[in-house]
Amino acid sequence: MHPVRVLVVDDEPAIHRFMGPALAANGYESLRAETGTEALAMVVNRRPDIVVLDLGLPDMDGKEVLRRLREWSDVPVVVLSARDREAEKIEALDLGADDFVNKPFGIGELMARLRAALRHRMQEKGETPVLRIGDVEIDIPRHRVARAGEEIKLTPKEFDLIAFLARHAGKVVTHRQILKEVWGPAHEHDTQYLRVYVGQLRAKLELDPANPTLVITEPGVGYRTGE
């Protein structure tokens, strides 16, 4: 079994000088691309297990790379994003990115995001009937949620919401993605509605709703689940 292959797509030589040894130290094999065209060819030819994609590439926008990639590949993609470009992050996630990391970034954070994206994709392929977030267990077929064996009563919509988040554990999901999937396309922009439901879920599931560890807000973007 080959080590996990990480394709790093960035035109900054300094990023590759930093990432190559860091990935090797964490047991990954690193592949390198400096343009979008090169990246798309390498996904076909080298079959990486995960892609780290910078949005600012010399030949095409990183979002265009993602758009083309998602036409034929479900390889996990973690986007590298410049700070304070919220709209770009949202667009990248809506196009099918699994997560984003702000530049400048710490290698520890990036490794954690890579592990979460890989784990999420494995779960997705296996479609586990019982999902877990922290110490909360979500039984999909039985529509039952419990912590330490004790059942927690949720409304049908609250259950749909936590089940959707749990299916995407470790992945940032945008407000629009959640609203579209859980409430339908007509509600894609009802973010206030979503906040109310997240508040209700936290009140029922979190040990300390004021400091949530299960359903975590990504300000202006959406939500992610805790580990």
N, C-alpha and C positions, 0 to 999 in steps of 0.2 A: 504494500500500500504506500503510495507516494505521500510525502508531506503535503499539507494544505498549501495550494498555490495561490499567492496573492498578486494580482496584476495591479501595479501602481501606475496610474496615468496622470502625468504632470510634466510640464515643460521646464520646471525649475530644477537644475542639476543638484542644488543644495538639498532639495526634498529627497531625491534618490540617494544621495550620499548618506543622509540621515536614516531613511527608511530601510534600505537594504540590510545593514548590520542589525538594526532593531528587530526586523522581522525574523532574520536568521537566529538571533538570540532567543526568540520566542518559539522556535521550532518550525517556522514557516519558510517556504521557498518563495523568493520574490522574483517577479517578472516586471519588466520595465517598458513603458511606452511613453512617448513625448507628444504625440498628436492623437487626435480622435481617429483618424484613418488607421493609424498603426494599432490603436487599441482594439478597434473592431476586428481587424485581421487577426490579432493575437488571441482574442476570445474564441475565434473559429479554430485557429491552428494549435494553440497551446492549452486550451480548455482550463482556464483558471477556476478555482473554487469560489473566489470572491474578487471583486474589483473595487479599488479605491480610486475614485474619479474626481479630479479637479475640474471645476466648472470653467476656468479661464484657460482655454487651449488655443494654440496659434492658428489652427486650420478650421476649427468649428467650435461652436459653443458646447460645453459639456452636456447641457440639456439635450442638444441634438444627438450626441453620442448615445445618451440614455434612451431617447425616443426610438432611435434605430435599433438599439440593442433589444429593447422590449418587444420588438416585432417578432423576434425569433428565439430569444434566450431569457431564462429566468434566473441567471446567475445573480447572487446577491451583490448589491452595489452600495457602497458607503461613499457619499459625496463629501468632498472637501470644499468648504465654503468660506469666502471672506466674511468677516464680521459685519453685522448690521445689514444683511441683505435678505430680510425675512421673506419677501415675495419670491425670491429665487429658490430658497429652501422649500417653500410650499410647492412651487411648481415642480421642482425635482422630485419631491415625495409623491406628488400626484402623478408624475410620469412613471413611477415605479421604483424609485430609489428606496432602499431599506432603511437608511439612516443618514444623518449628516454630522459632520464634525467641523467646528469652526477653526479656521486658521487664525493665529498660530495655535497649535494643539500640543498636548502632552502625549507621549507615546503610550503611557498607561491607559489613558482614556481611549485612544484609538484602538488599542488591543482589546479592551473590554467591549467596544462597539463591534469589532470584527467577530469576536466570539458570540455575541448576542445575535448578530445577523446570520451567522452560520447555523447556530442552534435553532433559530426561528425557521430557517429554510428546511432543516431536517425534520422539524415537527410538522411543518406544512405538508411535506411529502408523505409523512406517516399518518397524518390526520388522527391524532390521539383523541379518543372519546372523553378522557378526563384530563383537564388542563389545570395547571397550578400557577398561582401568582403568590409568591411568598408562602404563607401558611394557609392560604385560601385555595380550596379545591372546587373546580367548576366541572360538574358532570353534565356534559352536553346532552346525551340521549335522555337522561332523567330530568333535565331542567332543574338541577339541584345545586345549591352552593352551600359549602360548609367550611367552618374553620375548626380545626382540631376535632372533627367528627360532629360538631354541633351545627345543625342546619340554620342558615340565615335566610329569612323570607324576603324575596325580591319580587317586584312586579314583573310581568312578562317583558316590558321594555327595558327595565333595569337589567334583567337577565341577558337580553339580547346585546345590550351595551357591554357588559363585563365579558360576555363570551367572545364578542368581536375583538375587544382589547386583548383578551387572553390568547386568541388565535394569532395575534400579531405581537406576542410577547417579545420585548427587547427591541421593538421597532417603533419609530415615531409615526403616528398616524395623524393626518391633518383633520381639522374640524370637518372639512368638506367630505373627506373619505368616510368618516364615521357617520355623518348625517345621511349621506347618500345610501350607505349600506344598511343602517339600522332603521332609518325613518323613510327612506325613499328619495328619489331625485327632486321632488317638489320642495324638500326641506333642506337642500344643500347649503343654504345661507343662514339658517336659524341657529346661529352660534349661541345666542342667549339661552335658547331652549336646551341646548346641549349642556351648558354650564349648570343649569338647574339639575339636570339628571346626574351629572358627575358629582354635584354636591350631595344629592340624595344617596348615591352609591357610597361615597366616602363616609357619610354618617352611619351607614349600615356595616361597612366592611373594614374601615380603618380603625386601628387602636387609638390613634390620635388624629381625628379628621382635619385639624388645623395644620398638622405636619404630615401630609400623606406620604406613604411609602409604597402603596400599591398602584394608585392611579396618579401619575406625576404630570404636572402641567409643563408643556414647552411653550413659554409665553409667545402669543401671537401666531403660533403654528398649529398646535394640537396637543396630543397626549401620548405618553408612553407608559408602559407598566414597569413596576419595580422588579427586581430579581426574585 
